Amino acid sequence: MSSGSVTDNDIRLTFASWPGFFTTYVAHLDPGGTRARDARHFTLNDSNDYVVDWTKDSKTIIIAQHRGDSWGLYKQSLDSETPEQIIQPGPRGWLTGVMSPDDKWIIGNVWAGPSESSSPVRMTIVRISFSGGAPETVLEVSRPAQVSCARPPSTTCVIVEESDDHKQEVVSSFDPIKGRGPELARFVQHQPVDSSEENLIITISPDGSRLGVAQSAEGSIEIYSQHAQLISKIPARNLGKIIGLSWAADQNGFFVTRKVQGGTELLHVDLRGRVASLRKCLGQACSGLPSPDGRFVAIIERKQTMNMWMMENF
């Protein structure tokens, strides 16, 4: 709120008020992913509605809705404007997540804020049936963690977690039923960073054979085997601070979110280091998630609306 003023008789108060919220667009991708065109607003509410993942047939998007201090989960086909409920808003916290390779489960990361006892932020990994039902807890962690999954025919999922000393990112196999599996690799942070802002971003490739790794503070992207053997380093220069990374469907590049003055920018970076700008956004948003067939990209963007209000007899 800002710009408040009161009438001389103290009866009326006017002020400007604005909310910020995450919303989702869907754009067509040109071959090679170097251009996103004909972007359309996919979630039509002026509130926090954002993409979680695509189904494997590229026809449906999973949408999380955040209302107050609770989240809900919906699915919406590309040719529809109406989301279908998977879980109505109710569970507390914020939800991000990914589809399991077989489309049976949504693996959700639920962030809960500090409790009244001022305990640290905590996170719960849950599985949610695509057909609906209550979320089931798979794993609870006290530090940042992220699950990513390959696409069929691969069945591989991994979980990336901070080490106890905050100096490494640990990659382990992950199963939506059994939870964390054997450790696969460790990656050392090149410098001490704020894990909520500048961490190693690690995500599994669509075929499940490689790991894409972005050293966010340095703006570099590298490709490793599942067991941390360096395969290649993308020679892109001046990427800046990377805060988001997704493999392209054809595995010939990445969709990268980087910080720029006044907001963020969504890029496509191919394996030769060629960079194409797709979209610029305000705030910590502009992340891109391509469809499995590579024809579309879902874009999360931060929006803001402003209105003038007047109160009487306050």
N, C-alpha and C positions, 0 to 999 in steps of 0.2 A: 504494500500500500504506500501511496505517496500523494503529494499535492493536495493535502487537506485544507479546507477553508470553512469558516463558519459565518453565517449571516449575522448582521449587527444585533438582531434580537435573540440570538442564540437558539433559534428554533430549528434551523436546518444546517446540516453538515454535509459537505460534498468531498469526495476523495476519488482518486484513481486506484483501481485494483486489478491485478493481473495474475493469472496462474500460468505455470509452465507444465508441459506434459510431453510424454513420448508418444509418437504416432508412427504408423507404418505406411510406406508407399511401395508399389510394385512397378518395376520398369522392365521393358524388353531389353535384352542384351544383344548387341551385334556380335557376329562371330569373332572369337578371340577375346571377348569381354572388354573391348577398349571403348565402348560407347553404350551408355544407358539412355534409352529414349522412351518417349510416350509414358512418362511416369504418371501413375494415377494414385489418388488417395485410396488406400485399401481399408483402413480402419477409420470410420466416419464420426466417431465421438471425440469431443474436445476434452479428452481425459487420457490417462495412461493406458494405451493399448499398443502392444509391441510384439513383433514376431519372435517366436521361440525357435521354430524350425519348419522344414518342409516334410511332407510325406514322400516316400521313395518314388511315387509315380509323378511327382511335380505338379499335382493337381490341387493340393490342399495345403494351406498354411496353418500352423498351430499358433494361436494368439494368446498371450497372457494379458489379463486386465488387472490393473491395480487400482483399488478404490479405498481411500482412507488408509488404514493400516492392514488391509487384507488383499489377497489375490484370488483370481479365478482363472480358468483355462477354457479355451474355446477352439474350435476348428472352423475354417471358412474356406470354401472352394474358390478358385480363381474367378469363376463366372458368377459369383454370388456377392451380394452386399450384406448378407445376414449371417452372423456367426452362430454356430451350433454349440451348445453348452457341453463341456466335458466335466468341469467342476465349477459350480457357482462360487462367487466371491465369498470367502469365509475364513480360510486359513490365514494366519497372521504372517507378515513379512513381505519380502519382494521375491519374485520367482524369475529365474532364467533357466534354460535347459536345452535339451537336445532329444531328438527321436532315436530310439534304438534301431539298429539296422533292419530288423524284421517288422518295424512299425507297430509292434505290440505295446510298447511302453514309451512314455515320455519320461526321461530321466531329468528330474528337476533339481536345481540348486536353489534352496530357499534361504534367503538372508534374513535373519531376525535382528532387530536393533537391541541396544543395551537394555537390560532389565532395570527394575527399580533399585536393585542392589549395585548398579553400575558395573555389572559384569561385562566383559568384552563382547564385541559383535561375534555371533556364532552362526554356523551354517549347517544345514541338514540336507543331505542328498536323499531324494525320495523317488519312488517309481509310481507312475500314474498310468493306469490302463487307458489305452486309446479309446476304448469303448465306454469309459467313465468309471466312477467309483472313488472311494476315499484314497488319498495319497498314503503310501506305505513307506515308512522310514527304512532306508538301506544303510545309511552311514551318517554319523555326526562328526563334524570337525570343528576345531577352534581357530583355524587359520584359513586363508583363501584357498579354494580348490575349484577345479573346473573339469567337467567331463566332456569329452568329445568322442564322436563315433564315426566309423567309416560307413560306406554305402554298400549294399549288396553287390556281388555275392559275398563280400567280406562280412564277418560278424564281429570285428574288432572294435572295442571301446577302450579308452584309457582315461585315467584320472590323474591330474597334475596338481600337486600340493606343495606348499612351502615346507622346507625342513624346519626343525625346531630352532635352529640358529638363524633363520631367515636369510641364509646365504646361498641356498640351493633350491631348485625346483625338482621334485621327485616325480617321475612318471611311472605309474603302475598300471597293470591291466585292470579292467573293470567289467563286471557283469551286473546287469540290472537286478538279478535275483541274489547272487552270492556276494555282491559288493566288491571291495578292493581285492585284487589278486596279487601275484608276484610283482616285485619291483622290476622295471625294465631298464631305466636309465636315470641319471642325475645330470643336471645342468647347473653350472655355477654362475651366480650373478656376477657380472663383471665389476660391479661397484655397489656399495650399499644404496638401497633405494627404498622409497615408500611403496610397500607392496600393494596398496590400494590405487596407486597412481602410475608407477613405473616398474613393472615387473617383467620377467621373461614371459612371453606369450607363446604357448606351445599347443599345437593342434594336430590331430591325426589326418593323414591324407585320405581322400575318398576310397582308395583301394586298400587302405589299412597297412601299407608297407613302410611309410615314411612319416616323419614328424617335421612340420614347419615350425621354425623357432624365430621369433622376433625379439631382439634385444631392444626394448622400447626406448631406453634412454639414449642409445647410440644410433637408432634408426637403421639397423641392419637386419637382413632376413637370411636365414640359413636353412638348409635341408639336411636332416639326419636320418639314419636308420632308426628302427625302434630301440636299438641298444646304443644310441648316442655316437655312432660313427659318422663323421662328417661326410656328406655326399657332394654337396655343392653350396656355394655362397652366391647369392644374387648380387650382381655388380651394380645395383641401383645406387645412385649418390644423392645426398641431400634429401633423404626422406623425412628427416626431422624426428620428432618424438612419436613413436607408433603406440597407439592405444587399442587397436583392434586388428585381427588377422583371421581371414577365412580362405581356405583353398578354393580355387576355381574348379568348376565341375570337371573340366578336361585335364586338370592337374598340371597345366602349363603356366600357372601363375597364381597370384593371390589377390584378394580384395583386402585393401589395407586402409585403416582409419588412422589419420595422423592429426596432430594438433597444428593449427594455423592461427594466425592472429584473428581474434574475435570468434573462434569456434573450431570446427573440425572439417576435414576434407576426406572424401572417399576416393581412393585410387584403385586402378588395376595395375599391377606390376607383374610383368611376365618374367620367365626364367632367365632371359637375357638382360634384364634390368631396365627394359623400356617401360615408361610410366605414362599412364593416361589418367587424367582427372575426370571423375564421373559426376561428382556433386560436392557442393560446399554447404555446410550447415552451421547453425548457431549452437554453442554449448557442446557438452560431451555426448555427441550422438553421431549421426551419419555413418553408422556401421552397415555393411552390406552382407547379405546372406544369399548366395546364388541357389537357384533350384537345381536338383540333381541332374536334370537334362541340359542345364546350361543355357536355357532360353530366357530366363528371367532372373532378376535380382530383387530381393525384398530389402528395403532400406528403412532403418529406424532413424527417425529424425526428432529433434527437440523443437517443439512449437511453443508459442506464447500468444495469448489473447489478452487484450486490455479493454476495460470498460470504465466509464465514470458512474459513480453511485451517489445517491443522496439519501440521507437519513433524517427523519423528523422525530422530535420528542425523545432525543437520545439522553 
